[in-house]
Amino acid sequence: MLTSMKRIQIGLLGMLGLLAFGLCVADELPYKEGTVTQVSSIKIKEGHFLDYWTFLGTTWRQEMDEAKKQGIVVSYAIFQAYAKTPQEPDLYLVVEYPNLAALDNIDEKMAAIDKKVWGSLKQASQSDAERDTIRTVLGAELIRQLHFKN
């Protein structure tokens, strides 16, 4: 028969074992990093929704499809927002990248695609300036998806 002191010692040893196991498990992250998404907030100037939509449905779509084909982009989407105030976005442009490393040299990668789609970087730049007359980019943010480890 075990004495009270032996039971306490066994209990303490068990708790220490569980604590040590917990510390080993705690040394590992409980999640895996997923894709990285850029969300751009766009305010379209009054009366120019269809003009901007035409750009999105042609040139922007071609750029995104080519970036997807090259593996730079995983997916892309457009979300309409119903702005509560004039300062809030009308659209969100969402571009998903495989990881943060995909953003290394992203300007060079996209410049090559722009040349292909627009014919030259000068034409791409000029078009970008013209788009500023019909929309305002309110900002953009990067977010990363996290997955639970099984």
DANORSUL-V706388 format. One record per residue. N is the residue number from 0. SS is DSSP state (a for helix, b for strand, c for the rest). Layout:
# DANORSUL-V706388
n:N ss:SS
n:N ss:SS
This chain:
# DANORSUL-V706388
n:0 ss:c
n:1 ss:c
n:2 ss:c
n:3 ss:a
n:4 ss:a
n:5 ss:a
n:6 ss:a
n:7 ss:a
n:8 ss:a
n:9 ss:a
n:10 ss:a
n:11 ss:a
n:12 ss:a
n:13 ss:a
n:14 ss:a
n:15 ss:a
n:16 ss:a
n:17 ss:a
n:18 ss:a
n:19 ss:a
n:20 ss:a
n:21 ss:a
n:22 ss:a
n:23 ss:a
n:24 ss:a
n:25 ss:a
n:26 ss:c
n:27 ss:c
n:28 ss:c
n:29 ss:c
n:30 ss:b
n:31 ss:b
n:32 ss:b
n:33 ss:b
n:34 ss:b
n:35 ss:b
n:36 ss:b
n:37 ss:b
n:38 ss:b
n:39 ss:b
n:40 ss:b
n:41 ss:b
n:42 ss:b
n:43 ss:b
n:44 ss:c
n:45 ss:c
n:46 ss:c
n:47 ss:c
n:48 ss:a
n:49 ss:a
n:50 ss:a
n:51 ss:a
n:52 ss:a
n:53 ss:a
n:54 ss:a
n:55 ss:a
n:56 ss:a
n:57 ss:a
n:58 ss:a
n:59 ss:a
n:60 ss:a
n:61 ss:a
n:62 ss:a
n:63 ss:a
n:64 ss:a
n:65 ss:a
n:66 ss:a
n:67 ss:a
n:68 ss:a
n:69 ss:c
n:70 ss:c
n:71 ss:c
n:72 ss:c
n:73 ss:c
n:74 ss:b
n:75 ss:b
n:76 ss:b
n:77 ss:b
n:78 ss:b
n:79 ss:b
n:80 ss:c
n:81 ss:c
n:82 ss:c
n:83 ss:c
n:84 ss:c
n:85 ss:c
n:86 ss:c
n:87 ss:c
n:88 ss:c
n:89 ss:c
n:90 ss:b
n:91 ss:b
n:92 ss:b
n:93 ss:b
n:94 ss:b
n:95 ss:b
n:96 ss:b
n:97 ss:c
n:98 ss:c
n:99 ss:a
n:100 ss:a
n:101 ss:a
n:102 ss:a
n:103 ss:c
n:104 ss:c
n:105 ss:a
n:106 ss:a
n:107 ss:a
n:108 ss:a
n:109 ss:a
n:110 ss:a
n:111 ss:a
n:112 ss:a
n:113 ss:a
n:114 ss:a
n:115 ss:a
n:116 ss:a
n:117 ss:a
n:118 ss:c
n:119 ss:c
n:120 ss:a
n:121 ss:a
n:122 ss:a
n:123 ss:a
n:124 ss:a
n:125 ss:a
n:126 ss:a
n:127 ss:a
n:128 ss:a
n:129 ss:a
n:130 ss:a
n:131 ss:c
n:132 ss:c
n:133 ss:c
n:134 ss:b
n:135 ss:b
n:136 ss:b
n:137 ss:b
n:138 ss:b
n:139 ss:b
n:140 ss:b
n:141 ss:b
n:142 ss:b
n:143 ss:b
n:144 ss:b
n:145 ss:b
n:146 ss:b
n:147 ss:b
n:148 ss:c
n:149 ss:c
